[in-house]
Amino acid sequence: MAIDAQAIVLRSTVPSPPGSRIEGTVLAARPATLRIKVHASSKQPEGDFVLQGRPLDLSRETRAAIEELVGAKPG
C-alpha cells in the first residue's frame, strides 16, 4: 500500500473496474474506513490485484493511520 496527496495504491483480493468507488477497512493500530475511486486494477501473479485510485473523503485521522501502516512520513 502507498499513499500521497492525490493517489493511493493498494492490494486487494477482489478486482474493481476503473471508475468504481469502493470502501474498505484499514486494519492498523487505529482502524479506519477508506473509500477510493479506482483508476486502474491489475491482476498479479499471486492471484490478487493492485488497485490504483484516488482517496475520497479522507480525514486526517485516516491518512495518519494509513501513513503509520505503510511507514510513510506525514506531509
PQR file of N, CA, C, O and H, with PARSE charges and radii, in Angstrom:
ATOM      1  N   MET A   1       0.856  -1.168   0.000 -0.4000 1.5000
ATOM      2  CA  MET A   1       0.000   0.000   0.000 -0.0000 2.0000
ATOM      3  C   MET A   1       0.900   1.228   0.000  0.5500 1.7000
ATOM      4  O   MET A   1       1.921   1.262   0.687 -0.5500 1.4000
ATOM      5  N   ALA A   2       0.516   2.229  -0.771 -0.4000 1.5000
ATOM      6  CA  ALA A   2       1.225   3.510  -0.811 -0.0000 2.0000
ATOM      7  C   ALA A   2       0.183   4.616  -0.931  0.5500 1.7000
ATOM      8  O   ALA A   2      -0.898   4.415  -1.483 -0.5500 1.4000
ATOM      9  H   ALA A   2      -0.314   2.201  -1.329  0.4000 1.0000
ATOM     10  N   ILE A   3       0.531   5.790  -0.404 -0.4000 1.5000
ATOM     11  CA  ILE A   3      -0.418   6.901  -0.442 -0.0000 2.0000
ATOM     12  C   ILE A   3       0.344   8.205  -0.567  0.5500 1.7000
ATOM     13  O   ILE A   3       1.425   8.363   0.000 -0.5500 1.4000
ATOM     14  H   ILE A   3       1.410   5.953   0.044  0.4000 1.0000
ATOM     15  N   ASP A   4      -0.236   9.151  -1.322 -0.4000 1.5000
ATOM     16  CA  ASP A   4       0.240  10.527  -1.317 -0.0000 2.0000
ATOM     17  C   ASP A   4      -0.987  11.426  -1.379  0.5500 1.7000
ATOM     18  O   ASP A   4      -2.107  10.951  -1.193 -0.5500 1.4000
ATOM     19  H   ASP A   4      -1.115   9.023  -1.782  0.4000 1.0000
ATOM     20  N   ALA A   5      -0.799  12.690  -1.631 -0.4000 1.5000
ATOM     21  CA  ALA A   5      -1.905  13.647  -1.539 -0.0000 2.0000
ATOM     22  C   ALA A   5      -3.063  13.333  -2.487  0.5500 1.7000
ATOM     23  O   ALA A   5      -4.218  13.578  -2.139 -0.5500 1.4000
ATOM     24  H   ALA A   5       0.112  13.076  -1.781  0.4000 1.0000
ATOM     25  N   GLN A   6      -2.781  12.800  -3.673 -0.4000 1.5000
ATOM     26  CA  GLN A   6      -3.838  12.604  -4.664 -0.0000 2.0000
ATOM     27  C   GLN A   6      -4.003  11.165  -5.139  0.5500 1.7000
ATOM     28  O   GLN A   6      -4.869  10.892  -5.970 -0.5500 1.4000
ATOM     29  H   GLN A   6      -1.843  12.601  -3.956  0.4000 1.0000
ATOM     30  N   ALA A   7      -3.196  10.244  -4.634 -0.4000 1.5000
ATOM     31  CA  ALA A   7      -3.279   8.876  -5.153 -0.0000 2.0000
ATOM     32  C   ALA A   7      -3.022   7.855  -4.053  0.5500 1.7000
ATOM     33  O   ALA A   7      -2.367   8.133  -3.049 -0.5500 1.4000
ATOM     34  H   ALA A   7      -2.493  10.466  -3.959  0.4000 1.0000
ATOM     35  N   ILE A   8      -3.564   6.663  -4.281 -0.4000 1.5000
ATOM     36  CA  ILE A   8      -3.337   5.548  -3.373 -0.0000 2.0000
ATOM     37  C   ILE A   8      -3.190   4.286  -4.215  0.5500 1.7000
ATOM     38  O   ILE A   8      -3.866   4.116  -5.230 -0.5500 1.4000
ATOM     39  H   ILE A   8      -4.096   6.437  -5.097  0.4000 1.0000
ATOM     40  N   VAL A   9      -2.302   3.412  -3.778 -0.4000 1.5000
ATOM     41  CA  VAL A   9      -2.096   2.108  -4.424 -0.0000 2.0000
ATOM     42  C   VAL A   9      -2.221   1.071  -3.329  0.5500 1.7000
ATOM     43  O   VAL A   9      -1.590   1.187  -2.278 -0.5500 1.4000
ATOM     44  H   VAL A   9      -1.753   3.550  -2.953  0.4000 1.0000
ATOM     45  N   LEU A  10      -3.044   0.045  -3.574 -0.4000 1.5000
ATOM     46  CA  LEU A  10      -3.226  -0.999  -2.574 -0.0000 2.0000
ATOM     47  C   LEU A  10      -3.449  -2.334  -3.231  0.5500 1.7000
ATOM     48  O   LEU A  10      -3.750  -2.416  -4.422 -0.5500 1.4000
ATOM     49  H   LEU A  10      -3.557  -0.050  -4.428  0.4000 1.0000
ATOM     50  N   ARG A  11      -3.299  -3.384  -2.444 -0.4000 1.5000
ATOM     51  CA  ARG A  11      -3.542  -4.737  -2.938 -0.0000 2.0000
ATOM     52  C   ARG A  11      -4.885  -5.208  -2.412  0.5500 1.7000
ATOM     53  O   ARG A  11      -5.276  -4.900  -1.286 -0.5500 1.4000
ATOM     54  H   ARG A  11      -3.054  -3.317  -1.477  0.4000 1.0000
ATOM     55  N   SER A  12      -5.590  -5.970  -3.257 -0.4000 1.5000
ATOM     56  CA  SER A  12      -6.921  -6.447  -2.910 -0.0000 2.0000
ATOM     57  C   SER A  12      -7.094  -7.875  -3.413  0.5500 1.7000
ATOM     58  O   SER A  12      -6.467  -8.274  -4.394 -0.5500 1.4000
ATOM     59  H   SER A  12      -5.273  -6.220  -4.172  0.4000 1.0000
ATOM     60  N   THR A  13      -7.937  -8.635  -2.745 -0.4000 1.5000
ATOM     61  CA  THR A  13      -8.259  -9.981  -3.220 -0.0000 2.0000
ATOM     62  C   THR A  13      -9.365  -9.938  -4.262  0.5500 1.7000
ATOM     63  O   THR A  13      -9.665 -10.946  -4.900 -0.5500 1.4000
ATOM     64  H   THR A  13      -8.447  -8.310  -1.948  0.4000 1.0000
ATOM     65  N   VAL A  14      -9.975  -8.758  -4.434 -0.4000 1.5000
ATOM     66  CA  VAL A  14     -11.103  -8.589  -5.353 -0.0000 2.0000
ATOM     67  C   VAL A  14     -10.773  -7.493  -6.367  0.5500 1.7000
ATOM     68  O   VAL A  14     -10.318  -6.419  -5.974 -0.5500 1.4000
ATOM     69  H   VAL A  14      -9.732  -7.939  -3.915  0.4000 1.0000
ATOM     70  N   PRO A  15     -10.992  -7.741  -7.678 -0.5600 1.5000
ATOM     71  CA  PRO A  15     -10.758  -6.681  -8.660  0.2800 2.0000
ATOM     72  C   PRO A  15     -11.856  -5.635  -8.598  0.5500 1.7000
ATOM     73  O   PRO A  15     -12.933  -5.878  -8.054 -0.5500 1.4000
ATOM     74  N   SER A  16     -11.575  -4.481  -9.156 -0.4000 1.5000
ATOM     75  CA  SER A  16     -12.574  -3.425  -9.217 -0.0000 2.0000
ATOM     76  C   SER A  16     -12.328  -2.622 -10.490  0.5500 1.7000
ATOM     77  O   SER A  16     -11.201  -2.187 -10.726 -0.5500 1.4000
ATOM     78  H   SER A  16     -10.700  -4.283  -9.598  0.4000 1.0000
ATOM     79  N   PRO A  17     -13.345  -2.415 -11.311 -0.5600 1.5000
ATOM     80  CA  PRO A  17     -13.137  -1.732 -12.584  0.2800 2.0000
ATOM     81  C   PRO A  17     -12.873  -0.236 -12.414  0.5500 1.7000
ATOM     82  O   PRO A  17     -13.296   0.364 -11.425 -0.5500 1.4000
ATOM     83  N   PRO A  18     -12.170   0.367 -13.383 -0.5600 1.5000
ATOM     84  CA  PRO A  18     -11.948   1.814 -13.346  0.2800 2.0000
ATOM     85  C   PRO A  18     -13.277   2.566 -13.234  0.5500 1.7000
ATOM     86  O   PRO A  18     -14.262   2.216 -13.883 -0.5500 1.4000
ATOM     87  N   GLY A  19     -13.280   3.597 -12.402 -0.4000 1.5000
ATOM     88  CA  GLY A  19     -14.479   4.396 -12.192 -0.0000 2.0000
ATOM     89  C   GLY A  19     -15.318   3.952 -11.011  0.5500 1.7000
ATOM     90  O   GLY A  19     -16.172   4.698 -10.533 -0.5500 1.4000
ATOM     91  H   GLY A  19     -12.479   3.881 -11.875  0.4000 1.0000
ATOM     92  N   SER A  20     -15.076   2.724 -10.536 -0.4000 1.5000
ATOM     93  CA  SER A  20     -15.867   2.248  -9.394 -0.0000 2.0000
ATOM     94  C   SER A  20     -15.392   2.912  -8.111  0.5500 1.7000
ATOM     95  O   SER A  20     -14.246   3.347  -7.997 -0.5500 1.4000
ATOM     96  H   SER A  20     -14.382   2.117 -10.925  0.4000 1.0000
ATOM     97  N   ARG A  21     -16.299   2.977  -7.159 -0.4000 1.5000
ATOM     98  CA  ARG A  21     -15.993   3.519  -5.834 -0.0000 2.0000
ATOM     99  C   ARG A  21     -16.124   2.382  -4.851  0.5500 1.7000
ATOM    100  O   ARG A  21     -17.163   1.727  -4.764 -0.5500 1.4000
ATOM    101  H   ARG A  21     -17.230   2.623  -7.252  0.4000 1.0000
ATOM    102  N   ILE A  22     -15.045   2.158  -4.107 -0.4000 1.5000
ATOM    103  CA  ILE A  22     -15.043   1.040  -3.172 -0.0000 2.0000
ATOM    104  C   ILE A  22     -14.740   1.542  -1.765  0.5500 1.7000
ATOM    105  O   ILE A  22     -14.193   2.629  -1.578 -0.5500 1.4000
ATOM    106  H   ILE A  22     -14.201   2.690  -4.178  0.4000 1.0000
ATOM    107  N   GLU A  23     -15.105   0.735  -0.796 -0.4000 1.5000
ATOM    108  CA  GLU A  23     -14.885   1.072   0.607 -0.0000 2.0000
ATOM    109  C   GLU A  23     -14.303  -0.136   1.305  0.5500 1.7000
ATOM    110  O   GLU A  23     -14.706  -1.270   1.047 -0.5500 1.4000
ATOM    111  H   GLU A  23     -15.549  -0.148  -0.948  0.4000 1.0000
ATOM    112  N   GLY A  24     -13.352   0.110   2.190 -0.4000 1.5000
ATOM    113  CA  GLY A  24     -12.753  -0.967   2.956 -0.0000 2.0000
ATOM    114  C   GLY A  24     -12.287  -0.454   4.295  0.5500 1.7000
ATOM    115  O   GLY A  24     -12.398   0.736   4.594 -0.5500 1.4000
ATOM    116  H   GLY A  24     -13.025   1.032   2.399  0.4000 1.0000
ATOM    117  N   THR A  25     -11.762  -1.364   5.105 -0.4000 1.5000
ATOM    118  CA  THR A  25     -11.269  -1.006   6.424 -0.0000 2.0000
ATOM    119  C   THR A  25      -9.764  -1.209   6.462  0.5500 1.7000
ATOM    120  O   THR A  25      -9.253  -2.257   6.068 -0.5500 1.4000
ATOM    121  H   THR A  25     -11.673  -2.330   4.863  0.4000 1.0000
ATOM    122  N   VAL A  26      -9.071  -0.200   6.937 -0.4000 1.5000
ATOM    123  CA  VAL A  26      -7.633  -0.282   7.153 -0.0000 2.0000
ATOM    124  C   VAL A  26      -7.444  -0.838   8.553  0.5500 1.7000
ATOM    125  O   VAL A  26      -7.842  -0.215   9.537 -0.5500 1.4000
ATOM    126  H   VAL A  26      -9.486   0.652   7.257  0.4000 1.0000
ATOM    127  N   LEU A  27      -6.831  -2.020   8.637 -0.4000 1.5000
ATOM    128  CA  LEU A  27      -6.614  -2.653   9.932 -0.0000 2.0000
ATOM    129  C   LEU A  27      -5.235  -2.255  10.427  0.5500 1.7000
ATOM    130  O   LEU A  27      -4.229  -2.867  10.068 -0.5500 1.4000
ATOM    131  H   LEU A  27      -6.508  -2.526   7.838  0.4000 1.0000
ATOM    132  N   ALA A  28      -5.203  -1.238  11.242 -0.4000 1.5000
ATOM    133  CA  ALA A  28      -3.963  -0.721  11.807 -0.0000 2.0000
ATOM    134  C   ALA A  28      -4.177  -0.509  13.293  0.5500 1.7000
ATOM    135  O   ALA A  28      -5.208  -0.899  13.841 -0.5500 1.4000
ATOM    136  H   ALA A  28      -6.020  -0.741  11.534  0.4000 1.0000
ATOM    137  N   ALA A  29      -3.200   0.112  13.945 -0.4000 1.5000
ATOM    138  CA  ALA A  29      -3.353   0.423  15.369 -0.0000 2.0000
ATOM    139  C   ALA A  29      -4.621   1.232  15.599  0.5500 1.7000
ATOM    140  O   ALA A  29      -5.305   1.078  16.611 -0.5500 1.4000
ATOM    141  H   ALA A  29      -2.363   0.429  13.499  0.4000 1.0000
ATOM    142  N   ARG A  30      -4.920   2.103  14.628 -0.4000 1.5000
ATOM    143  CA  ARG A  30      -6.167   2.876  14.647 -0.0000 2.0000
ATOM    144  C   ARG A  30      -6.981   2.471  13.420  0.5500 1.7000
ATOM    145  O   ARG A  30      -6.807   3.075  12.362 -0.5500 1.4000
ATOM    146  H   ARG A  30      -4.365   2.228  13.806  0.4000 1.0000
ATOM    147  N   PRO A  31      -7.862   1.472  13.518 -0.5600 1.5000
ATOM    148  CA  PRO A  31      -8.654   1.057  12.351  0.2800 2.0000
ATOM    149  C   PRO A  31      -9.437   2.236  11.775  0.5500 1.7000
ATOM    150  O   PRO A  31      -9.934   3.092  12.507 -0.5500 1.4000
ATOM    151  N   ALA A  32      -9.532   2.258  10.443 -0.4000 1.5000
ATOM    152  CA  ALA A  32     -10.203   3.371   9.773 -0.0000 2.0000
ATOM    153  C   ALA A  32     -10.889   2.884   8.510  0.5500 1.7000
ATOM    154  O   ALA A  32     -10.455   1.913   7.890 -0.5500 1.4000
ATOM    155  H   ALA A  32      -9.128   1.563   9.848  0.4000 1.0000
ATOM    156  N   THR A  33     -11.966   3.566   8.131 -0.4000 1.5000
ATOM    157  CA  THR A  33     -12.663   3.272   6.885 -0.0000 2.0000
ATOM    158  C   THR A  33     -12.022   4.074   5.770  0.5500 1.7000
ATOM    159  O   THR A  33     -11.750   5.264   5.925 -0.5500 1.4000
ATOM    160  H   THR A  33     -12.319   4.355   8.635  0.4000 1.0000
ATOM    161  N   LEU A  34     -11.783   3.414   4.643 -0.4000 1.5000
ATOM    162  CA  LEU A  34     -11.149   4.044   3.491 -0.0000 2.0000
ATOM    163  C   LEU A  34     -12.047   3.888   2.276  0.5500 1.7000
ATOM    164  O   LEU A  34     -12.483   2.783   1.952 -0.5500 1.4000
ATOM    165  H   LEU A  34     -12.004   2.447   4.517  0.4000 1.0000
ATOM    166  N   ARG A  35     -12.322   5.005   1.603 -0.4000 1.5000
ATOM    167  CA  ARG A  35     -13.085   4.971   0.344 -0.0000 2.0000
ATOM    168  C   ARG A  35     -12.181   5.496  -0.758  0.5500 1.7000
ATOM    169  O   ARG A  35     -11.496   6.504  -0.590 -0.5500 1.4000
ATOM    170  H   ARG A  35     -11.968   5.902   1.866  0.4000 1.0000
ATOM    171  N   ILE A  36     -12.188   4.790  -1.902 -0.4000 1.5000
ATOM    172  CA  ILE A  36     -11.405   5.264  -3.044 -0.0000 2.0000
ATOM    173  C   ILE A  36     -12.202   5.156  -4.332  0.5500 1.7000
ATOM    174  O   ILE A  36     -13.125   4.349  -4.447 -0.5500 1.4000
ATOM    175  H   ILE A  36     -12.745   3.970  -2.038  0.4000 1.0000
ATOM    176  N   LYS A  37     -11.826   5.988  -5.299 -0.4000 1.5000
ATOM    177  CA  LYS A  37     -12.333   5.875  -6.659 -0.0000 2.0000
ATOM    178  C   LYS A  37     -11.217   5.229  -7.466  0.5500 1.7000
ATOM    179  O   LYS A  37     -10.122   5.778  -7.579 -0.5500 1.4000
ATOM    180  H   LYS A  37     -11.077   6.644  -5.205  0.4000 1.0000
ATOM    181  N   VAL A  38     -11.502   4.064  -8.023 -0.4000 1.5000
ATOM    182  CA  VAL A  38     -10.491   3.261  -8.709 -0.0000 2.0000
ATOM    183  C   VAL A  38     -10.187   3.832 -10.091  0.5500 1.7000
ATOM    184  O   VAL A  38     -11.090   4.151 -10.864 -0.5500 1.4000
ATOM    185  H   VAL A  38     -12.392   3.618  -7.932  0.4000 1.0000
ATOM    186  N   HIS A  39      -8.881   3.953 -10.383 -0.4000 1.5000
ATOM    187  CA  HIS A  39      -8.439   4.388 -11.711 -0.0000 2.0000
ATOM    188  C   HIS A  39      -7.929   3.212 -12.534  0.5500 1.7000
ATOM    189  O   HIS A  39      -8.053   3.208 -13.759 -0.5500 1.4000
ATOM    190  H   HIS A  39      -8.147   3.694  -9.755  0.4000 1.0000
ATOM    191  N   ALA A  40      -7.350   2.205 -11.857 -0.4000 1.5000
ATOM    192  CA  ALA A  40      -6.804   1.041 -12.571 -0.0000 2.0000
ATOM    193  C   ALA A  40      -6.769  -0.164 -11.639  0.5500 1.7000
ATOM    194  O   ALA A  40      -6.643  -0.019 -10.423 -0.5500 1.4000
ATOM    195  H   ALA A  40      -7.250   2.209 -10.862  0.4000 1.0000
ATOM    196  N   SER A  41      -6.881  -1.346 -12.219 -0.4000 1.5000
ATOM    197  CA  SER A  41      -6.825  -2.600 -11.473 -0.0000 2.0000
ATOM    198  C   SER A  41      -6.034  -3.594 -12.317  0.5500 1.7000
ATOM    199  O   SER A  41      -6.358  -3.819 -13.483 -0.5500 1.4000
ATOM    200  H   SER A  41      -6.983  -1.464 -13.206  0.4000 1.0000
ATOM    201  N   SER A  42      -4.997  -4.189 -11.731 -0.4000 1.5000
ATOM    202  CA  SER A  42      -4.220  -5.168 -12.494 -0.0000 2.0000
ATOM    203  C   SER A  42      -3.989  -6.425 -11.660  0.5500 1.7000
ATOM    204  O   SER A  42      -3.641  -6.359 -10.481 -0.5500 1.4000
ATOM    205  H   SER A  42      -4.733  -4.007 -10.783  0.4000 1.0000
ATOM    206  N   LYS A  43      -4.195  -7.583 -12.315 -0.4000 1.5000
ATOM    207  CA  LYS A  43      -4.036  -8.865 -11.637 -0.0000 2.0000
ATOM    208  C   LYS A  43      -2.554  -9.176 -11.486  0.5500 1.7000
ATOM    209  O   LYS A  43      -1.763  -8.952 -12.403 -0.5500 1.4000
ATOM    210  H   LYS A  43      -4.478  -7.637 -13.273  0.4000 1.0000
ATOM    211  N   GLN A  44      -2.193  -9.688 -10.334 -0.4000 1.5000
ATOM    212  CA  GLN A  44      -0.810 -10.021 -10.023 -0.0000 2.0000
ATOM    213  C   GLN A  44      -0.603 -11.530 -10.135  0.5500 1.7000
ATOM    214  O   GLN A  44      -1.569 -12.289 -10.041 -0.5500 1.4000
ATOM    215  H   GLN A  44      -2.835  -9.870  -9.590  0.4000 1.0000
ATOM    216  N   PRO A  45       0.640 -11.981 -10.333 -0.5600 1.5000
ATOM    217  CA  PRO A  45       0.909 -13.417 -10.449  0.2800 2.0000
ATOM    218  C   PRO A  45       0.455 -14.223  -9.233  0.5500 1.7000
ATOM    219  O   PRO A  45       0.136 -15.405  -9.357 -0.5500 1.4000
ATOM    220  N   GLU A  46       0.423 -13.589  -8.056 -0.4000 1.5000
ATOM    221  CA  GLU A  46      -0.002 -14.271  -6.834 -0.0000 2.0000
ATOM    222  C   GLU A  46      -1.515 -14.482  -6.794  0.5500 1.7000
ATOM    223  O   GLU A  46      -2.013 -15.198  -5.926 -0.5500 1.4000
ATOM    224  H   GLU A  46       0.682 -12.628  -7.955  0.4000 1.0000
ATOM    225  N   GLY A  47      -2.252 -13.864  -7.724 -0.4000 1.5000
ATOM    226  CA  GLY A  47      -3.698 -14.031  -7.775 -0.0000 2.0000
ATOM    227  C   GLY A  47      -4.487 -12.878  -7.194  0.5500 1.7000
ATOM    228  O   GLY A  47      -5.708 -12.831  -7.344 -0.5500 1.4000
ATOM    229  H   GLY A  47      -1.847 -13.282  -8.429  0.4000 1.0000
ATOM    230  N   ASP A  48      -3.812 -11.937  -6.526 -0.4000 1.5000
ATOM    231  CA  ASP A  48      -4.524 -10.772  -6.016 -0.0000 2.0000
ATOM    232  C   ASP A  48      -4.409  -9.625  -7.021  0.5500 1.7000
ATOM    233  O   ASP A  48      -3.907  -9.819  -8.128 -0.5500 1.4000
ATOM    234  H   ASP A  48      -2.820 -11.975  -6.404  0.4000 1.0000
ATOM    235  N   PHE A  49      -4.866  -8.447  -6.647 -0.4000 1.5000
ATOM    236  CA  PHE A  49      -4.949  -7.321  -7.577 -0.0000 2.0000
ATOM    237  C   PHE A  49      -4.317  -6.075  -6.967  0.5500 1.7000
ATOM    238  O   PHE A  49      -4.412  -5.842  -5.762 -0.5500 1.4000
ATOM    239  H   PHE A  49      -5.274  -8.289  -5.748  0.4000 1.0000
ATOM    240  N   VAL A  50      -3.675  -5.284  -7.810 -0.4000 1.5000
ATOM    241  CA  VAL A  50      -3.179  -3.979  -7.391 -0.0000 2.0000
ATOM    242  C   VAL A  50      -4.180  -2.957  -7.906  0.5500 1.7000
ATOM    243  O   VAL A  50      -4.426  -2.867  -9.108 -0.5500 1.4000
ATOM    244  H   VAL A  50      -3.598  -5.473  -8.789  0.4000 1.0000
ATOM    245  N   LEU A  51      -4.755  -2.189  -6.988 -0.4000 1.5000
ATOM    246  CA  LEU A  51      -5.715  -1.147  -7.339 -0.0000 2.0000
ATOM    247  C   LEU A  51      -5.047   0.209  -7.171  0.5500 1.7000
ATOM    248  O   LEU A  51      -4.388   0.470  -6.165 -0.5500 1.4000
ATOM    249  H   LEU A  51      -4.555  -2.262  -6.011  0.4000 1.0000
ATOM    250  N   GLN A  52      -5.225   1.062  -8.164 -0.4000 1.5000
ATOM    251  CA  GLN A  52      -4.724   2.429  -8.100 -0.0000 2.0000
ATOM    252  C   GLN A  52      -5.924   3.349  -8.166  0.5500 1.7000
ATOM    253  O   GLN A  52      -6.840   3.130  -8.957 -0.5500 1.4000
ATOM    254  H   GLN A  52      -5.760   0.849  -8.982  0.4000 1.0000
ATOM    255  N   GLY A  53      -5.920   4.375  -7.338 -0.4000 1.5000
ATOM    256  CA  GLY A  53      -7.064   5.267  -7.325 -0.0000 2.0000
ATOM    257  C   GLY A  53      -6.805   6.537  -6.552  0.5500 1.7000
ATOM    258  O   GLY A  53      -5.666   6.884  -6.236 -0.5500 1.4000
ATOM    259  H   GLY A  53      -5.175   4.553  -6.695  0.4000 1.0000
ATOM    260  N   ARG A  54      -7.896   7.220  -6.255 -0.4000 1.5000
ATOM    261  CA  ARG A  54      -7.859   8.489  -5.529 -0.0000 2.0000
ATOM    262  C   ARG A  54      -8.681   8.340  -4.265  0.5500 1.7000
ATOM    263  O   ARG A  54      -9.824   7.887  -4.318 -0.5500 1.4000
ATOM    264  H   ARG A  54      -8.820   6.938  -6.511  0.4000 1.0000
ATOM    265  N   PRO A  55      -8.108   8.720  -3.115 -0.5600 1.5000
ATOM    266  CA  PRO A  55      -8.887   8.656  -1.871  0.2800 2.0000
ATOM    267  C   PRO A  55     -10.080   9.619  -1.919  0.5500 1.7000
ATOM    268  O   PRO A  55      -9.979  10.720  -2.461 -0.5500 1.4000
ATOM    269  N   LEU A  56     -11.195   9.194  -1.350 -0.4000 1.5000
ATOM    270  CA  LEU A  56     -12.393  10.032  -1.255 -0.0000 2.0000
ATOM    271  C   LEU A  56     -12.660  10.345   0.216  0.5500 1.7000
ATOM    272  O   LEU A  56     -12.571   9.461   1.068 -0.5500 1.4000
ATOM    273  H   LEU A  56     -11.277   8.299  -0.910  0.4000 1.0000
ATOM    274  N   ASP A  57     -12.984  11.592   0.506 -0.4000 1.5000
ATOM    275  CA  ASP A  57     -13.354  11.987   1.870 -0.0000 2.0000
ATOM    276  C   ASP A  57     -12.335  11.515   2.900  0.5500 1.7000
ATOM    277  O   ASP A  57     -12.716  10.978   3.941 -0.5500 1.4000
ATOM    278  H   ASP A  57     -13.057  12.310  -0.187  0.4000 1.0000
ATOM    279  N   LEU A  58     -11.055  11.706   2.629 -0.4000 1.5000
ATOM    280  CA  LEU A  58     -10.006  11.206   3.503 -0.0000 2.0000
ATOM    281  C   LEU A  58      -9.750  12.181   4.649  0.5500 1.7000
ATOM    282  O   LEU A  58      -9.290  13.303   4.439 -0.5500 1.4000
ATOM    283  H   LEU A  58     -10.746  12.142   1.784  0.4000 1.0000
ATOM    284  N   SER A  59     -10.055  11.732   5.855 -0.4000 1.5000
ATOM    285  CA  SER A  59      -9.823  12.573   7.035 -0.0000 2.0000
ATOM    286  C   SER A  59      -8.345  12.524   7.421  0.5500 1.7000
ATOM    287  O   SER A  59      -7.611  11.632   6.997 -0.5500 1.4000
ATOM    288  H   SER A  59     -10.428  10.820   6.026  0.4000 1.0000
ATOM    289  N   ARG A  60      -7.928  13.479   8.217 -0.4000 1.5000
ATOM    290  CA  ARG A  60      -6.543  13.489   8.708 -0.0000 2.0000
ATOM    291  C   ARG A  60      -6.243  12.234   9.513  0.5500 1.7000
ATOM    292  O   ARG A  60      -5.150  11.676   9.419 -0.5500 1.4000
ATOM    293  H   ARG A  60      -8.525  14.204   8.562  0.4000 1.0000
ATOM    294  N   GLU A  61      -7.216  11.790  10.308 -0.4000 1.5000
ATOM    295  CA  GLU A  61      -7.021  10.610  11.134 -0.0000 2.0000
ATOM    296  C   GLU A  61      -6.818   9.358  10.283  0.5500 1.7000
ATOM    297  O   GLU A  61      -5.952   8.535  10.578 -0.5500 1.4000
ATOM    298  H   GLU A  61      -8.104  12.244  10.385  0.4000 1.0000
ATOM    299  N   THR A  62      -7.624   9.219   9.223 -0.4000 1.5000
ATOM    300  CA  THR A  62      -7.484   8.062   8.336 -0.0000 2.0000
ATOM    301  C   THR A  62      -6.151   8.112   7.605  0.5500 1.7000
ATOM    302  O   THR A  62      -5.463   7.097   7.500 -0.5500 1.4000
ATOM    303  H   THR A  62      -8.327   9.888   8.983  0.4000 1.0000
ATOM    304  N   ARG A  63      -5.776   9.298   7.094 -0.4000 1.5000
ATOM    305  CA  ARG A  63      -4.482   9.439   6.407 -0.0000 2.0000
ATOM    306  C   ARG A  63      -3.354   9.067   7.370  0.5500 1.7000
ATOM    307  O   ARG A  63      -2.423   8.359   6.986 -0.5500 1.4000
ATOM    308  H   ARG A  63      -6.335  10.123   7.180  0.4000 1.0000
ATOM    309  N   ALA A  64      -3.428   9.536   8.617 -0.4000 1.5000
ATOM    310  CA  ALA A  64      -2.393   9.227   9.604 -0.0000 2.0000
ATOM    311  C   ALA A  64      -2.316   7.720   9.857  0.5500 1.7000
ATOM    312  O   ALA A  64      -1.222   7.169   9.970 -0.5500 1.4000
ATOM    313  H   ALA A  64      -4.184  10.111   8.930  0.4000 1.0000
ATOM    314  N   ALA A  65      -3.469   7.051   9.947 -0.4000 1.5000
ATOM    315  CA  ALA A  65      -3.489   5.607  10.175 -0.0000 2.0000
ATOM    316  C   ALA A  65      -2.835   4.866   9.012  0.5500 1.7000
ATOM    317  O   ALA A  65      -2.087   3.913   9.230 -0.5500 1.4000
ATOM    318  H   ALA A  65      -4.358   7.499   9.855  0.4000 1.0000
ATOM    319  N   ILE A  66      -3.109   5.296   7.780 -0.4000 1.5000
ATOM    320  CA  ILE A  66      -2.521   4.653   6.600 -0.0000 2.0000
ATOM    321  C   ILE A  66      -1.021   4.928   6.546  0.5500 1.7000
ATOM    322  O   ILE A  66      -0.232   4.018   6.294 -0.5500 1.4000
ATOM    323  H   ILE A  66      -3.717   6.071   7.603  0.4000 1.0000
ATOM    324  N   GLU A  67      -0.625   6.173   6.779 -0.4000 1.5000
ATOM    325  CA  GLU A  67       0.795   6.519   6.756 -0.0000 2.0000
ATOM    326  C   GLU A  67       1.557   5.735   7.817  0.5500 1.7000
ATOM    327  O   GLU A  67       2.686   5.303   7.581 -0.5500 1.4000
ATOM    328  H   GLU A  67      -1.266   6.913   6.984  0.4000 1.0000
ATOM    329  N   GLU A  68       0.953   5.552   8.969 -0.4000 1.5000
ATOM    330  CA  GLU A  68       1.567   4.760  10.035 -0.0000 2.0000
ATOM    331  C   GLU A  68       1.732   3.310   9.593  0.5500 1.7000
ATOM    332  O   GLU A  68       2.764   2.692   9.853 -0.5500 1.4000
ATOM    333  H   GLU A  68       0.037   5.903   9.161  0.4000 1.0000
ATOM    334  N   LEU A  69       0.725   2.773   8.934 -0.4000 1.5000
ATOM    335  CA  LEU A  69       0.736   1.383   8.481 -0.0000 2.0000
ATOM    336  C   LEU A  69       1.821   1.152   7.435  0.5500 1.7000
ATOM    337  O   LEU A  69       2.516   0.138   7.492 -0.5500 1.4000
ATOM    338  H   LEU A  69      -0.114   3.275   8.723  0.4000 1.0000
ATOM    339  N   VAL A  70       1.982   2.067   6.482 -0.4000 1.5000
ATOM    340  CA  VAL A  70       2.953   1.867   5.403 -0.0000 2.0000
ATOM    341  C   VAL A  70       4.304   2.498   5.690  0.5500 1.7000
ATOM    342  O   VAL A  70       5.232   2.378   4.891 -0.5500 1.4000
ATOM    343  H   VAL A  70       1.417   2.891   6.436  0.4000 1.0000
ATOM    344  N   GLY A  71       4.418   3.175   6.838 -0.4000 1.5000
ATOM    345  CA  GLY A  71       5.694   3.769   7.195 -0.0000 2.0000
ATOM    346  C   GLY A  71       6.009   5.037   6.429  0.5500 1.7000
ATOM    347  O   GLY A  71       7.175   5.412   6.307 -0.5500 1.4000
ATOM    348  H   GLY A  71       3.664   3.273   7.487  0.4000 1.0000
ATOM    349  N   ALA A  72       4.976   5.712   5.905 -0.4000 1.5000
ATOM    350  CA  ALA A  72       5.182   6.962   5.169 -0.0000 2.0000
ATOM    351  C   ALA A  72       5.402   8.103   6.142  0.5500 1.7000
ATOM    352  O   ALA A  72       4.913   8.077   7.271 -0.5500 1.4000
ATOM    353  H   ALA A  72       4.029   5.407   6.004  0.4000 1.0000
ATOM    354  N   LYS A  73       6.132   9.090   5.698 -0.4000 1.5000
ATOM    355  CA  LYS A  73       6.320  10.283   6.504 -0.0000 2.0000
ATOM    356  C   LYS A  73       5.175  11.229   6.230  0.5500 1.7000
ATOM    357  O   LYS A  73       4.905  11.517   5.063 -0.5500 1.4000
ATOM    358  H   LYS A  73       6.529   9.111   4.780  0.4000 1.0000
ATOM    359  N   PRO A  74       4.474  11.739   7.258 -0.5600 1.5000
ATOM    360  CA  PRO A  74       3.376  12.669   7.041  0.2800 2.0000
ATOM    361  C   PRO A  74       3.858  13.888   6.285  0.5500 1.7000
ATOM    362  O   PRO A  74       4.961  14.384   6.511 -0.5500 1.4000
ATOM    363  N   GLY A  75       3.019  14.361   5.388 -0.4000 1.5000
ATOM    364  CA  GLY A  75       3.443  15.517   4.604 -0.0000 2.0000
ATOM    365  C   GLY A  75       2.283  16.199   4.090  0.5500 1.7000
ATOM    366  O   GLY A  75       2.416  17.208   3.397 -0.5500 1.4000
ATOM    367  H   GLY A  75       2.122  13.958   5.204  0.4000 1.0000
TER
END
